[in-house]
Amino acid sequence: MEKDRVQRYAESLNRTIQNNFHYLKKTIEDFQEMCRMVTPERNIPTGILVDIREMYKEIRTRLTEIKVIEQLLQGKYRQYYQRNSMRDKEIMEFGFVAKNCYSKFEYTLMQIEAIKKMKDHPPRTDPSREPLLWFRSKENQIALIKNLRILRELDYEPSPETIGVERREVMGGRTLTLFLFSGDPLSLDHLQSHIRFREHDILERYGQREIHGVLVHLKKVDPRIVEEVFRRMMESSGMKKLKCLLIPVHSDKDLRGDLLHLIHPTLQQMTEGELKTISV
């Protein structure tokens, strides 16, 4: 009598698995189809989104129930349990499909929300805050941005307790000098092949008639000293026909995206062999 009762209970557990299996087999296709409906291009009613979440919750509940019952049957009621490998495989696939569809559904909702925010609050572009494209090479541009970031990190107000000579020297430590040579291509070729810069400095042939570069100063330097260095360079290298423009930079705030448009009119007004420092 006790054996019959235990057997009937084990059979009822197996029927529960079978009922859940039939539910999942019928529901999973509908669930897939509903998830496919949700795309960034479509305006999906809130009710459908709620239905998808509720359906996924029910699918997960049924899968969990199947797993718990199978563990019980394989343990306490093993003699009354007959494993169905084909059914187990399908149930496992149901779980994979449901999880994959729901993950895509949630990701699509994130895309929709991001698009909505962009439409409600479109980004405002400020030309004065765009990075200066001083170099055409991505590697050189990244190196310049890195140096500008270091300047920005040093550009902060000291506390009253730390103001002193040493503190001011540290804050005013690193500076940059942007330089530009303009002139005939042969003179620029000669410059590139004969002039050697330091490891941290950057030099790039910007075009047939221009060379752009950056000098990195580890301490504050008087612009007049930099001018003298470049003047001697031009005289000793026989490049008196070139024009040279120097731009001292103490902070990334000194640079603007439209700086190149201000530089070229200045070059046009300069004569051959002229060296000039401009402030920005």
C-alpha positions as CSV (number, residue, x, y, z in Angstrom):
1,M,0.0,0.0,0.0
2,E,2.8,2.4,0.9
3,K,4.7,1.4,-2.2
4,D,1.7,2.2,-4.4
5,R,1.3,5.6,-2.8
6,V,5.0,6.5,-3.3
7,Q,4.8,5.3,-6.9
8,R,1.7,7.4,-7.6
9,Y,3.4,10.5,-6.2
10,A,6.5,9.8,-8.3
11,E,4.3,9.5,-11.4
12,S,2.6,12.8,-10.5
13,L,5.9,14.5,-10.4
14,N,6.8,13.1,-13.8
15,R,3.5,14.3,-15.2
16,T,4.3,17.8,-13.8
17,I,7.6,17.7,-15.8
18,Q,5.7,16.6,-18.9
19,N,3.1,19.4,-18.5
20,N,5.8,22.0,-18.1
21,F,7.6,20.5,-21.1
22,H,4.4,20.9,-23.3
23,Y,4.0,24.5,-22.0
24,L,7.5,25.4,-22.9
25,K,7.3,23.8,-26.3
26,K,4.2,25.8,-27.1
27,T,5.3,29.1,-25.5
28,I,8.9,29.4,-26.6
29,E,8.0,30.1,-30.3
30,D,5.6,32.8,-29.2
31,F,8.2,34.3,-26.9
32,Q,10.8,34.3,-29.7
33,E,8.3,36.1,-32.1
34,M,7.4,38.7,-29.5
35,C,11.1,39.5,-28.8
36,R,11.7,39.9,-32.5
37,M,9.0,42.5,-32.7
38,V,11.1,44.8,-30.4
39,T,13.5,46.8,-32.6
40,P,14.8,50.4,-32.4
41,E,12.9,51.3,-35.5
42,R,9.5,50.3,-34.1
43,N,7.2,52.0,-31.6
44,I,6.3,49.1,-29.3
45,P,3.3,49.4,-26.9
46,T,4.2,49.2,-23.2
47,G,1.8,46.3,-22.8
48,I,3.9,44.1,-25.1
49,L,7.1,44.9,-23.2
50,V,5.3,43.9,-19.9
51,D,4.0,40.7,-21.6
52,I,7.5,39.7,-22.7
53,R,8.9,40.2,-19.2
54,E,6.1,38.2,-17.6
55,M,6.4,35.4,-20.2
56,Y,10.2,35.2,-19.5
57,K,9.5,35.1,-15.8
58,E,7.1,32.2,-16.3
59,I,9.5,30.3,-18.5
60,R,12.2,30.6,-16.0
61,T,9.8,29.4,-13.2
62,R,8.9,26.3,-15.2
63,L,12.5,25.5,-16.0
64,T,13.4,25.8,-12.4
65,E,10.5,23.6,-11.3
66,I,11.6,20.9,-13.8
67,K,15.1,21.0,-12.5
68,V,14.0,20.6,-8.9
69,I,11.6,17.8,-9.6
70,E,14.2,15.9,-11.7
71,Q,16.7,16.2,-8.8
72,L,14.1,14.8,-6.5
73,L,13.2,11.9,-8.8
74,Q,16.8,11.0,-9.4
75,G,17.4,10.9,-5.7
76,K,14.6,9.8,-3.4
77,Y,12.4,8.2,-6.1
78,R,15.1,6.9,-8.4
79,Q,13.4,3.5,-8.8
80,Y,10.3,5.1,-10.3
81,Y,12.1,7.5,-12.5
82,Q,12.7,6.8,-16.2
83,R,15.1,9.4,-17.8
84,N,14.0,10.8,-21.1
85,S,17.2,12.0,-22.8
86,M,15.4,13.5,-25.8
87,R,13.1,15.5,-23.6
88,D,15.9,16.7,-21.4
89,K,17.8,17.9,-24.4
90,E,14.8,19.9,-25.7
91,I,14.3,21.4,-22.2
92,M,17.9,22.5,-22.1
93,E,17.5,24.1,-25.6
94,F,14.4,25.9,-24.4
95,G,16.4,27.5,-21.6
96,F,19.2,28.6,-23.9
97,V,16.8,30.1,-26.5
98,A,14.8,32.0,-23.9
99,K,17.9,33.4,-22.2
100,N,19.4,34.5,-25.6
101,C,16.2,36.1,-26.8
102,Y,15.6,38.0,-23.5
103,S,19.2,39.3,-23.5
104,K,18.7,40.7,-27.0
105,F,15.4,42.1,-25.9
106,E,17.0,44.0,-23.0
107,Y,19.9,45.2,-25.1
108,T,17.4,46.5,-27.7
109,L,15.5,48.4,-24.9
110,M,18.8,50.0,-23.9
111,Q,19.4,51.1,-27.5
112,I,15.9,52.6,-27.7
113,E,16.4,54.5,-24.5
114,A,19.8,55.8,-25.7
115,I,18.3,57.0,-29.0
116,K,15.4,58.7,-27.1
117,K,17.9,60.5,-24.9
118,M,19.8,61.7,-27.9
119,K,16.7,63.0,-29.5
120,D,15.5,64.8,-26.3
121,H,19.0,66.2,-25.5
122,P,21.1,66.4,-28.7
123,P,24.8,67.0,-28.0
124,R,25.9,70.6,-28.5
125,T,29.2,71.0,-30.4
126,D,31.4,73.9,-29.3
127,P,34.2,74.5,-31.9
128,S,36.3,76.2,-29.2
129,R,36.5,72.9,-27.3
130,E,37.3,70.6,-30.2
131,P,40.8,69.1,-30.1
132,L,43.4,70.9,-32.3
133,L,44.3,68.7,-35.3
134,W,47.9,69.8,-35.2
135,F,49.1,66.5,-36.6
136,R,47.6,64.2,-39.3
137,S,49.2,61.1,-37.8
138,K,47.0,59.5,-35.2
139,E,50.0,58.4,-33.2
140,N,51.3,62.0,-33.0
141,Q,47.9,63.4,-32.3
142,I,47.5,61.0,-29.4
143,A,50.9,61.9,-28.1
144,L,49.9,65.6,-28.2
145,I,46.6,64.9,-26.4
146,K,48.5,63.0,-23.7
147,N,50.8,66.0,-23.2
148,L,47.8,68.4,-23.1
149,R,46.2,66.1,-20.5
150,I,49.3,66.4,-18.3
151,L,49.1,70.2,-18.5
152,R,45.4,70.0,-17.5
153,E,46.2,67.8,-14.5
154,L,48.8,70.3,-13.4
155,D,46.4,73.3,-14.0
156,Y,44.6,73.5,-10.6
157,E,44.4,76.0,-7.8
158,P,46.7,75.3,-4.9
159,S,45.4,75.5,-1.3
160,P,46.5,78.5,0.8
161,E,48.6,76.1,3.0
162,T,50.7,74.9,0.0
163,I,51.4,78.2,-1.7
164,G,55.2,78.7,-1.8
165,V,58.1,79.0,-4.2
166,E,58.5,75.2,-4.7
167,R,54.7,74.8,-5.1
168,R,54.6,77.5,-7.8
169,E,57.6,75.9,-9.6
170,V,55.8,72.5,-9.7
171,M,52.6,74.0,-10.9
172,G,54.3,76.0,-13.6
173,G,56.6,73.1,-14.5
174,R,55.7,71.5,-17.8
175,T,54.9,73.6,-20.8
176,L,54.8,73.0,-24.6
177,T,55.8,74.9,-27.6
178,L,54.1,74.2,-30.9
179,F,56.2,75.0,-33.9
180,L,55.6,75.3,-37.6
181,F,58.1,75.6,-40.5
182,S,56.7,76.7,-43.8
183,G,58.5,77.1,-47.1
184,D,59.9,75.3,-50.1
185,P,59.9,71.4,-50.0
186,L,63.7,71.1,-50.5
187,S,64.5,73.2,-47.4
188,L,62.0,71.2,-45.4
189,D,63.6,68.0,-46.6
190,H,67.0,69.4,-45.4
191,L,65.5,70.3,-42.1
192,Q,64.1,66.8,-41.5
193,S,67.3,65.0,-42.4
194,H,69.7,67.3,-40.4
195,I,67.9,68.5,-37.3
196,R,67.6,66.1,-34.3
197,F,65.0,66.7,-31.6
198,R,64.7,65.1,-28.2
199,E,62.9,61.9,-27.3
200,H,59.8,63.6,-26.0
201,D,59.5,66.1,-28.9
202,I,57.3,65.4,-31.9
203,L,58.0,66.2,-35.6
204,E,55.8,65.6,-38.5
205,R,55.8,66.5,-42.2
206,Y,52.3,68.0,-42.4
207,G,52.4,68.5,-46.1
208,Q,54.7,69.4,-49.0
209,R,55.3,72.9,-47.7
210,E,54.9,72.5,-43.9
211,I,56.4,70.8,-40.9
212,H,54.5,70.7,-37.6
213,G,56.1,69.8,-34.3
214,V,55.9,70.1,-30.5
215,L,58.7,70.8,-28.0
216,V,58.0,69.4,-24.5
217,H,59.6,71.5,-21.7
218,L,59.9,69.8,-18.3
219,K,60.2,73.3,-16.7
220,K,59.0,76.7,-17.5
221,V,60.9,78.3,-20.3
222,D,61.1,81.9,-21.5
223,P,59.6,82.1,-25.0
224,R,62.6,84.4,-26.0
225,I,65.0,81.5,-25.2
226,V,63.0,79.2,-27.4
227,E,63.0,81.8,-30.2
228,E,66.8,82.1,-30.0
229,V,67.2,78.3,-30.2
230,F,65.1,78.2,-33.4
231,R,66.8,81.2,-34.9
232,R,70.2,79.6,-34.5
233,M,68.8,76.4,-35.9
234,M,67.6,78.2,-39.1
235,E,70.9,80.1,-39.5
236,S,73.2,77.2,-39.0
237,S,71.2,74.8,-41.2
238,G,71.0,77.3,-44.1
239,M,67.2,77.5,-44.0
240,K,66.9,81.2,-44.0
241,K,64.1,81.0,-46.6
242,L,61.8,79.2,-44.3
243,K,59.1,80.9,-42.1
244,C,58.9,79.7,-38.5
245,L,56.0,80.1,-36.2
246,L,56.1,79.4,-32.4
247,I,53.1,79.0,-30.1
248,P,53.8,78.7,-26.4
249,V,51.2,76.4,-24.6
250,H,50.8,76.5,-20.8
251,S,47.3,74.8,-20.7
252,D,45.0,72.9,-23.0
253,K,42.8,76.0,-22.7
254,D,45.3,77.8,-24.8
255,L,44.3,75.7,-27.8
256,R,41.1,75.9,-29.9
257,G,39.9,73.7,-32.8
258,D,40.0,76.7,-35.1
259,L,43.6,77.7,-34.3
260,L,44.8,76.4,-37.7
261,H,42.5,78.9,-39.4
262,L,44.2,81.7,-37.4
263,I,47.7,80.5,-38.1
264,H,47.7,80.5,-41.9
265,P,46.7,84.2,-42.3
266,T,49.7,85.0,-40.0
267,L,52.0,82.9,-42.2
268,Q,50.9,84.7,-45.3
269,Q,51.9,88.1,-43.8
270,M,55.3,86.8,-42.8
271,T,58.4,87.1,-45.0
272,E,61.0,84.5,-45.8
273,G,63.3,83.8,-42.9
274,E,61.0,85.4,-40.4
275,L,60.5,83.8,-37.0
276,K,57.5,84.8,-35.0
277,T,55.9,83.8,-31.6
278,I,52.2,84.2,-31.3
279,S,50.1,84.0,-28.2
280,V,46.7,82.2,-28.2
